[in-house]
């Protein structure tokens, strides 16, 4: 077994993790993945669990997860009676299962602002202004579904603003007929980006 082959397999898993969308669902969402004969296990890493509580996952921990997973897969696949390397299909399935086990692998920024907001909200009575990313998420979610917004707000222990705050954000925008200042600014930015 060459180190080049291990590196190639790690690159496959990292590439699959980065390219995987939420539409892809692994064949099993359990911590054990059954692929034909070998049984591959995803081991929980305490360091990753602790790091993911604040909503971010350092790059070195991502590499540690992938390295440990690939090493485990290679050792299982090379053992009796299989005597082979993991197939690319097995690597893809394992990458999907890793995303289910560690959701922050898919998008390390996803949820970071909301988790940070929750932590500061528990410490302080008034955590301050909402970050732009969280404002955009809240307004988009409320636009698509009021029930979904209420559910997410309740699930995240009031980490999202109250609907009346969203209403005040909407009224702060000029909604008069004709060309608004916001529309002209957006068009100007689009033209400058095209040049």
C-alpha positions as CSV (number, residue, x, y, z in Angstrom):
1,X,0.0,0.0,0.0
2,X,1.6,3.2,-1.1
3,X,1.1,6.5,0.7
4,X,0.1,8.0,-2.7
5,X,-2.9,5.7,-2.9
6,X,-4.0,6.7,0.7
7,X,-3.6,10.4,-0.3
8,X,-5.6,9.8,-3.4
9,X,-8.4,8.2,-1.4
10,X,-8.4,11.1,1.1
11,X,-8.6,13.6,-1.7
12,X,-11.6,11.7,-3.1
13,X,-13.5,11.8,0.2
14,X,-12.7,15.5,0.7
15,X,-13.8,16.3,-2.9
16,X,-17.0,14.4,-2.4
17,X,-17.7,16.2,0.9
18,X,-17.2,19.6,-0.7
19,X,-19.3,18.7,-3.7
20,X,-22.1,16.9,-1.9
21,X,-25.4,18.8,-1.8
22,X,-28.2,18.3,0.6
23,X,-30.0,16.2,-2.0
24,X,-27.6,13.3,-1.7
25,X,-28.6,11.0,1.1
26,X,-26.5,8.0,2.0
27,X,-27.9,4.5,1.7
28,X,-27.8,4.3,5.5
29,X,-27.6,7.1,8.0
30,X,-26.3,4.9,10.9
31,X,-22.8,5.1,12.2
32,X,-22.1,1.8,10.5
33,X,-22.1,1.5,6.8
34,X,-22.6,-1.9,5.1
35,X,-21.2,-2.0,1.7
36,X,-21.3,-5.5,0.2
37,X,-19.0,-7.5,2.4
38,X,-16.8,-5.2,4.5
39,X,-18.3,-3.3,7.4
40,X,-16.9,0.2,7.8
41,X,-17.4,2.1,11.1
42,X,-17.3,5.8,11.6
43,X,-15.8,6.6,15.0
44,X,-16.9,9.7,16.9
45,X,-14.1,12.0,17.7
46,X,-14.5,13.9,21.0
47,X,-12.4,16.8,19.7
48,X,-14.7,17.2,16.7
49,X,-17.8,17.0,18.9
50,X,-16.5,19.8,21.2
51,X,-15.4,22.0,18.2
52,X,-18.7,21.6,16.5
53,X,-20.6,22.9,19.5
54,X,-19.5,26.4,18.7
55,X,-20.6,26.0,15.1
56,X,-17.2,25.8,13.4
57,X,-14.8,23.0,12.5
58,X,-11.1,23.7,12.1
59,X,-9.4,22.4,8.9
60,X,-7.0,20.2,10.8
61,X,-9.9,18.3,12.4
62,X,-11.5,17.8,9.0
63,X,-8.3,16.2,7.8
64,X,-8.1,14.1,11.0
65,X,-11.6,12.7,10.4
66,X,-10.9,11.9,6.8
67,X,-7.5,10.4,7.5
68,X,-8.9,8.1,10.3
69,X,-11.8,7.1,8.1
70,X,-9.7,6.2,5.1
71,X,-7.2,4.3,7.3
72,X,-10.0,2.3,8.9
73,X,-11.5,1.5,5.5
74,X,-8.2,0.4,4.0
75,X,-7.4,-1.8,7.0
76,X,-10.8,-3.5,6.9
77,X,-10.8,-3.9,3.1
78,X,-7.3,-5.4,3.1
79,X,-8.1,-7.9,5.8
80,X,-9.3,-11.5,5.1
81,X,-11.3,-12.5,3.1
82,X,-11.5,-9.4,0.9
83,X,-7.8,-8.5,0.3
84,X,-8.5,-5.4,-1.8
85,X,-8.7,-1.6,-1.5
86,X,-12.0,0.2,-0.9
87,X,-13.8,0.9,-4.2
88,X,-14.6,4.5,-5.3
89,X,-18.3,3.7,-4.6
90,X,-17.5,2.7,-1.1
91,X,-15.5,5.9,-0.6
92,X,-18.5,7.9,-1.9
93,X,-20.9,6.2,0.4
94,X,-18.5,6.7,3.3
95,X,-18.2,10.4,2.5
96,X,-22.0,10.8,2.5
97,X,-22.2,9.0,5.8
98,X,-19.5,11.3,7.2
99,X,-21.6,14.3,6.2
100,X,-24.6,12.8,8.0
101,X,-22.5,12.1,11.1
102,X,-20.7,15.5,11.0
103,X,-23.0,18.0,9.2
104,X,-20.4,20.8,9.5
105,X,-18.2,18.9,7.0
106,X,-20.6,19.9,4.2
107,X,-20.5,23.6,4.9
108,X,-18.4,24.7,7.9
109,X,-19.9,28.3,7.9
110,X,-23.5,27.0,7.9
111,X,-25.1,27.6,11.2
112,X,-22.0,29.3,12.7
113,X,-23.7,32.7,13.1
114,X,-26.8,31.2,14.6
115,X,-24.8,29.1,17.1
116,X,-22.6,32.1,18.0
117,X,-25.8,34.2,18.5
118,X,-27.3,31.5,20.8
119,X,-24.2,31.4,23.0
120,X,-24.1,35.2,23.4
121,X,-27.9,35.3,23.9
122,X,-27.6,32.9,26.9
123,X,-24.8,35.0,28.4
124,X,-26.4,38.5,27.9
125,X,-29.9,39.8,28.2
126,X,-29.5,41.9,25.0
127,X,-27.0,40.3,22.6
128,X,-26.9,43.3,20.2
129,X,-27.5,43.7,16.5
130,X,-28.1,40.7,14.3
131,X,-25.2,39.9,11.8
132,X,-26.0,40.5,8.2
133,X,-25.8,36.7,7.3
134,X,-28.3,35.9,10.1
135,X,-30.6,38.8,8.9
136,X,-30.6,37.5,5.4
137,X,-31.3,33.9,6.5
138,X,-34.2,35.0,8.8
139,X,-35.8,37.2,6.1
140,X,-35.6,34.5,3.5
141,X,-36.9,31.8,5.7
142,X,-39.8,34.0,6.9
143,X,-40.6,34.9,3.2
144,X,-40.8,31.2,2.2
145,X,-42.7,29.9,5.2
146,X,-43.9,31.5,8.4
147,X,-44.5,28.1,10.0
148,X,-41.0,27.0,9.2
149,X,-39.7,30.3,10.7
150,X,-41.6,29.8,13.9
151,X,-40.3,26.2,14.1
152,X,-36.7,27.2,13.6
153,X,-37.0,30.1,16.0
154,X,-38.5,27.8,18.7
155,X,-35.9,25.0,18.0
156,X,-33.0,27.3,18.3
157,X,-34.2,28.8,21.6
158,X,-35.1,32.2,20.2
159,X,-31.8,32.6,18.3
160,X,-33.7,34.3,15.4
161,X,-35.4,37.6,15.7
162,X,-39.1,38.0,16.6
163,X,-41.4,38.4,13.6
164,X,-42.1,42.0,14.5
165,X,-38.4,42.7,14.2
166,X,-38.5,41.3,10.7
167,X,-41.5,43.5,9.9
168,X,-39.5,46.6,11.0
169,X,-36.7,45.5,8.7
170,X,-39.1,45.3,5.8
171,X,-40.6,48.7,6.5
172,X,-37.1,50.2,6.6
173,X,-36.9,49.5,2.9
174,X,-38.4,51.8,0.4
175,X,-41.3,50.0,-1.2
176,X,-42.8,52.8,-3.2
177,X,-43.7,52.2,-6.9
178,X,-41.0,52.9,-9.5
179,X,-37.2,52.6,-9.3
180,X,-36.1,52.5,-5.7
181,X,-32.7,53.5,-4.4
182,X,-31.9,49.9,-3.5
183,X,-32.8,48.7,-7.0
184,X,-30.5,51.3,-8.6
185,X,-27.7,50.5,-6.2
186,X,-28.0,46.8,-7.1
187,X,-28.1,47.6,-10.9
188,X,-25.0,49.8,-10.5
189,X,-23.1,47.0,-8.7
190,X,-24.1,44.5,-11.4
191,X,-22.9,46.8,-14.2
192,X,-19.6,47.4,-12.4
193,X,-19.1,43.7,-11.8
194,X,-19.7,43.1,-15.5
195,X,-16.9,45.5,-16.6
